[in-house]
Amino acid sequence: MSIDIERLRKVRGLMEAGATKGERDAARSRATAMAKAAGLTLKEALSKLDATEKPRPKGLFQGFDDWMEAREPGHKAREAVKRAERERARRSRCEELLREYGSEEAVFAETDQERRLREALQPLATFRKYDGEVDSEGNWRETDKTYIDGFADWRSGPPKGAVLAAIHAAYPLPETVSGAWAEHQQFEAADSARFAFFPEYDPPIWVRARMAALSFILDTYSEPTVEGVRARLKWMNWHVNREIARDVLDDKRVLTALRIDFEVLMASGVHNGQAPSAPVRRTTAAKRADVLSILDACPELSDREIARRVGVSPQTVNNHRRARNGAAMAANGGLGL
């Protein structure tokens, strides 16, 4: 097994420049484990890193603390207190995890799910190296990062083709929103534990591919039940708490799916803990609006899938799709752009 040079470089940075002794010790422990997994000693692994090391430009925020200290005297001291508090919380979390798992090695041990994903994806997917990236000086440089052909994280959206087939072959993807949320929570729990010991931890790409597939289910699948609506709301709340902006299209998809499921759920009479009442017949206009909303948010879905979600025939969806495409062509001079 080869060692991830880019990740080792990050770990070494924490070993040498971690804000606290705890961070530096945790990084050294993680680097040792990475080297051992690759059949190397820590010294041998670091020598490989030295052999590939390239001059690095100055960091974008280098000197920021000095600048802030000049503007706001005491800034460095306040930041030091914050770092110490974070470190105390991290060490406390690590102690809890050691009592739960027994050892740090057990925290990072490959789970059965991770093993299945690795075994399914490695022989079926082509791994490619990123061409490179622009550094903080605006210069193009090579990178040691790799991606799976068919899934390049945020660069390509959800996995498709052979990668998606391999993910499903590892073990079947959930068919419901609530099932996807339950599996998502399992991965998040494992990541959270590993982050505590190693803040620079990054899940293997086959795990990230699986989570991207789960994200698509959570954003788009229909489950007009109390459990489904609750799971999707928890998913949306998880994104809000991350404080990382998503693509607007992703937000449109999840809101469209949530609105339609909520309307179907309310029409069924299953709310406020009451037993289902006689179904309320939805109007043709309401169904048409739902079809158009899905076509706008998720145009890649098949007519059959949209029909299943809204409760109309596939032909009805196809009629709306053709009318929508025709209107778009007319608006663009007949070019369909």
Steps between C-alpha positions, in 0.01 A plus 500: 500500500650836397500800732298813424777757464266801497332391823833417662620850412204648690561273799867594507401866502296438816782296652737792464273802539193386694363769730532275807704201610183291484448584134864424421490167686175399331648582160812294571285207607295525181812526280643190668177309429502613135861386460427164664204439267737555205761263646738783594650650809418862572856599403470318166163659427630849575803438278261426212326827575832687498580347161179640349494829690478808282549866592177638635380859466430702811159435648223740415449589869863507604552799727126539566535461878769769510277732299203434734717549808599844373135590440358334811760462778447173685378315189771234523431437868125464439561261211737298718226462763253385232749246367563369850125460559459315172793277587353417843169409336679290239704311759188437707326361192800279425491360853131413456574330169788300648266368768249409230735352237790383716776654286568765238575225247148367548355846426677504162449131425322437170134414553320223314317758290824679412664169406212408270511837329875481451485148361214589266645826370869421464460237223204665327603865494794675337699719737642814340732770628373857506678698231596764753375807677567872530704596806463815710744680269283428198743241360398160364662207679473122495313328783518156656121482544307234312138444413286215368414530132127565515507675836720801579338618824348846471636538146255253345188468716361159603676184376381353172557206269749236609571676829133506601463135397803408713363691799170312474682168449694551826167498684163632375429869530202596718169538320357757741597840636488375858724205409752731332501730803565208737800387294626858467498530879711185533769641272487835678546333840811319376639818343435701817695250710795506258495879475546517878833319478605647167337833398636463145329162451337453161283191428619270219366599160284186475327608823456853365348353184250300706410808703448698179253234384324523837488879463321467166242268659448741789461792259268344244328176602136496597382364835170670593491363854559657838833315519600617152417866558671495841814341354518760221460784748786355706709480183430866423579597858831312479597713200402821678714411801801429278487865390627404154302632205370244253421539133168678447380211283547259792290725723227523235493122470466429870237772550295373207512143631411615853206712382349221291542238774348736757198573281440130432540423871251769602255388233514146639385618841804355678595792724471605862517133596162429343414190303476542122174651382345450161756622244448855379491510121769731367399725215643469150644849535686400817644191334603703197678750726684214672610348168633835380680559832680168475584552133652834597695369800586145382480485117717188496228287664309268268135555407413179685669612824337843494164338427543270799576788732214725389234237431448553127577294190845501336333628183369803689852578621634456147239741365602764754870438430452542124291814546763642735783422258301645211445823691874518578587453132256771393643740757849440359422540133435132442850393605401333825783671687 
